[in-house]
Amino acid sequence: MNIIDSLKWRYATKKFDTKKHVSDDKLAILKEAFTLTATSYGLQPVKLVVVSNKEFQKELVPYSFNQEQVAQASHVLIICIENTVDEAYIRAHFENEKSIRGISDEIIDSFRSFLIADFSSKKETEIKEWATKQAYITLGNLLTVCALEKIDSCPMEGFVPEKYDELLNLKNMGLSSVLVLPIGYRAEEDMFSKFKKVRKSIETNVITI
């Protein structure tokens, strides 16, 4: 399928086939796609937690407003944000850039200094809001890649982040959960998979100036 056909095929899966599992090869593609997703300044203030333990997935259901897809899915991808984006975090980013690209401090110093000053002046709530926007960018990219790879998915905002953070021990990792994405393969009896996609027309939805 081409990309448009893949996007038409995709839908928010309401019921997964519990007997079908996403292969390690497919999962590796999603992990790399997550890592390659564009983020503001290239700072990547996001991390991906992959859950495949079925007992643990069941524990998450009550904190997902009882959405059973969390238990049924082959894997549950949890998109998290870094709780701290400070000078040390920014310096570590640029050290990684120097290592990968083999560039000198002179080349990066101006931009690095700008980012350190900029983030130092921001409130914690502002940084969290900025990081959360990056999480949504990664979700959009994952949804597209899932569609291309014929992996079903169901993006979720409806969950209790504090409970996820507690169960996953995210606070000790310096992370907070933001979005949940169960993935797998649609069940034959999921009637929603047969419904036509409801969208505004291109003429209505796109403004050309």
Long-range contacts (C-beta under 8 A, 24 or more apart in sequence): 1-148, 1-150, 3-144, 3-147, 3-148, 6-144, 6-147, 6-148, 6-150, 7-144, 7-147, 8-197, 9-147, 9-150, 10-143, 10-146, 10-147, 10-152, 10-153, 11-152, 11-192, 11-193, 11-195, 11-197, 12-153, 12-154, 12-155, 12-192, 13-69, 13-152, 13-153, 13-154, 13-182, 13-184, 13-186, 13-190, 13-192, 13-193, 14-69, 14-154, 14-190, 14-192, 15-68, 15-69, 15-72, 15-186, 15-187, 15-189, 15-190, 16-69, 16-72, 16-73, 16-74, 16-152, 16-182, 16-184, 16-185, 16-186, 16-187, 17-72, 17-184, 17-185, 17-186, 17-187, 17-188, 18-72, 18-187, 20-74, 20-184, 20-185, 21-74, 21-184, 22-74, 22-75, 22-151, 22-183, 22-184, 22-185, 26-149, 26-151, 27-75, 29-145, 29-149, 30-77, 30-142, 30-145, 30-146, 30-149, 30-151, 30-183, 33-141, 33-142, 33-145, 34-77, 34-138, 34-141, 34-142, 37-137, 37-138, 37-141, 37-142, 38-137, 39-134, 39-137, 39-138, 40-130, 40-133, 40-134, 41-115, 42-93, 42-97, 43-85, 43-89, 43-90, 43-93, 43-115, 44-93, 44-134, 45-81, 45-82, 45-85, 45-89, 45-130, 45-131, 45-134, 46-79, 46-80, 46-81, 46-82, 46-131, 46-134, 46-135, 46-138, 47-79, 47-80, 47-81, 47-82, 47-173, 47-175, 48-77, 48-78, 48-79, 48-80, 48-138, 49-77, 49-78, 49-80, 49-168, 49-170, 49-175, 49-177, 50-75, 50-76, 50-77, 50-78, 51-75, 51-76, 51-77, 51-78, 51-168, 52-76, 56-167, 59-167, 60-159, 60-164, 60-167, 63-159, 63-160, 63-163, 63-164, 63-167, 64-156, 64-158, 64-159, 64-160, 64-180, 65-158, 65-159, 67-154, 67-156, 67-158, 67-159, 69-154, 69-156, 69-182, 70-156, 70-180, 70-182, 72-182, 72-184, 72-187, 73-154, 73-182, 73-183, 73-184, 74-183, 74-184, 74-185, 75-182, 75-183, 75-184, 76-180, 76-181, 76-182, 76-183, 77-142, 77-180, 77-181, 77-182, 77-183, 78-164, 78-168, 78-177, 78-179, 78-180, 78-181, 79-135, 79-138, 79-139, 79-142, 79-177, 79-178, 79-179, 79-180, 79-181, 80-135, 80-170, 80-175, 80-176, 80-177, 80-178, 81-128, 81-131, 81-132, 81-134, 81-135, 81-175, 81-176, 81-178, 82-131, 82-174, 82-175, 83-128, 83-171, 83-174, 83-175, 83-176, 84-174, 85-119, 85-127, 85-131, 86-119, 86-120, 87-116, 87-119, 87-120, 90-115, 90-116, 90-119, 91-116, 128-176, 132-178, 135-178, 135-179, 136-179, 139-179, 139-181, 142-181, 143-181, 146-183, 151-183, 151-184, 151-185, 152-183, 152-184, 152-185, 152-186, 153-181, 153-182, 153-183, 154-181, 154-182, 155-179, 155-180, 155-181, 156-180, 156-181, 156-182
